[in-house]
Amino acid sequence: MQNDKIYLNARFLMQRLTGVQRFAIEITKELKKTYGEKLVVIAPKGILHKQIGNQLEVVTVGQFSGYFWEQVELPMYLKNNGRPLLVNLCNMAPVCYSNKIVTVHDLAFSDMSQNFNWKFRMTYQYLMPKLLRSTKKLITVSNFSKSRLKYHYPFLKEEDMAIVPNGVERPDNSRYISETETPFILSVASSSMRKNLGKLIEAFQIFNNTQGGKYKLHLVGDKNRVFEKQKALLLGPDIIALGRLSDEELHQNYEQAAACLNLSLYEGFGLPILEALSHSTPVVCSDIEVHREIFKNAVIFTDPQDAQAVAESLVAAVSNQGTDRRLAIEDLLEKYTWKNSARKLTEAIEQVQNQSSK
C-alpha cells in the first residue's frame, strides 16, 4: 500500500551547523507548519540538535549514522513503509531509492576540488551522477548553481529542476546591543581555502592601518575535516578568532559589526551576507557571479584577490551606507524569506506527487 505521507531526511541534525544545515533546519520548520503530521522528519539516533529535533517531532530509526544510515538503513526503512516521497535538503540522499527530491547547494567539490580532502571528493564524484539520475526533482539554491549542475551533468532536464533559495527572517534588533567600545569588522566563514581568509586578513590590516588601528577583525567559523589543510593563518593582536558561536552570539556580532567582509571565491548562495544585511550591516563581498545574481545593489562588490581594493571598499562601507543601498536591502529581505523558499519547495513536492498519481 502506498504511503502518502512525506518523509524528510534529517541526517543534518547529526551535523555541525553551517549554511547548508541552516537551510535544512529553517525549511523543515516551515514545511512542518504547512504539512503538520503529514510530514515525517526522520533521523538516525543520537542527533546533536536535540531541541530542534523535539520541535520538529523527529522520528529516529536504525542503529547506525552517516553514509551507511543514509544509503542502507534509511531506504530499507522507507521501502518497508510503503515507499513514500523522501525530501533531502543537504546535498546527499540514498542513491538506491527513486521516490525522492534532492537538494544540491553547489558543486564546489567539482569546481574547486582542491578545497576538499580526497575521501570527500571521491565519494561525491562517484555518488552525485547516480543520485541525480535517480531523483524525481532536483532542487538548488541559485541560478548560478543551476547552471553549474547543467554544465557538469548535461543529462539534467530543465523541467526536473527548481530553485529554492536561502532565506532569512528579520531579527528583533531590540534584543541585541548595537554599540561596542571597540569597532570591528566581521567575517563569518569556514576554514576552506575558497573562503579566502588569508587575503581577507591582509586586506583588513591594510584597512586598519588607514584607520589608526582602531578596528578589530572578528573571525567566526571553525575548521571542518572535509576541507584540505591550508597554511596557518597569521593572527595579529587586532584579530579575534571566535570560532563557532551560538545563534544569539552570532546575531549579536552581526548587529554590532561596523561592516561584514566576505571574500569567498566560490559560493552557491552566500547566506552569511544575507544574514548580515538583515541587521542593516554594510557588507563588502567578492565580485563573483552568484553574489551579483543575489545581492545586486545591496552590497559593495570588490576584487577578492586585490587586498588594496578590498581595503578601500571597507573604508567606503564604514563611512556611508547610502539610501539606495538601504532600499535594495529592504527589497532583498522581502524576497528572500524562509517562508517564500518553503513555498517554492512545496510547489515542487506537489508537482512530484501529481506526476506520481497519474
HELIX and SHEET records of a PDB file:
HELIX    1   1 ARG A   11  MET A   14  5                                   4    
HELIX    2   2 GLY A   19  TYR A   35  1                                  17    
HELIX    3   3 GLY A   36  LYS A   38  5                                   3    
HELIX    4   4 LYS A   50  GLN A   55  1                                   6    
HELIX    5   5 GLY A   66  PHE A   68  1                                   3    
HELIX    6   6 TRP A   69  GLU A   73  3                                   5    
HELIX    7   7 LEU A   74  LYS A   79  1                                   6    
HELIX    8   8 ALA A  108  ASP A  111  1                                   4    
HELIX    9   9 SER A  113  ASN A  115  5                                   3    
HELIX   10  10 TRP A  118  ARG A  133  1                                  16    
HELIX   11  11 ASN A  143  HIS A  152  1                                  10    
HELIX   12  12 GLU A  158  ASP A  160  5                                   3    
HELIX   13  13 ASN A  173  ARG A  175  5                                   3    
HELIX   14  14 MET A  193  LYS A  195  5                                   3    
HELIX   15  15 LEU A  197  THR A  210  1                                  14    
HELIX   16  16 ASP A  247  GLN A  256  1                                  10    
HELIX   17  17 LEU A  271  SER A  278  1                                   8    
HELIX   18  18 GLU A  289  PHE A  295  1                                   7    
HELIX   19  19 LYS A  296  ALA A  298  5                                   3    
HELIX   20  20 ALA A  307  SER A  319  1                                  13    
HELIX   21  21 THR A  323  LYS A  335  1                                  13    
HELIX   22  22 TRP A  338  SER A  357  1                                  20    
SHEET    1   A 7 VAL A  59  THR A  60  0                                        
SHEET    2   A 7 LEU A  39  ALA A  43  1                                        
SHEET    3   A 7 ILE A   6  ASN A   9  1                                        
SHEET    4   A 7 LEU A  85  ASN A  88  1                                        
SHEET    5   A 7 LYS A 100  THR A 103  1                                        
SHEET    6   A 7 LYS A 137  THR A 140  1                                        
SHEET    7   A 7 MET A 161  ILE A 163  1                                        
SHEET    1   B 6 ILE A 239  GLY A 243  0                                        
SHEET    2   B 6 LYS A 216  VAL A 220  1                                        
SHEET    3   B 6 PHE A 184  VAL A 188  1                                        
SHEET    4   B 6 ALA A 259  ASN A 262  1                                        
SHEET    5   B 6 VAL A 283  SER A 286  1                                        
SHEET    6   B 6 ILE A 300  THR A 302  1                                        
END                                                                             
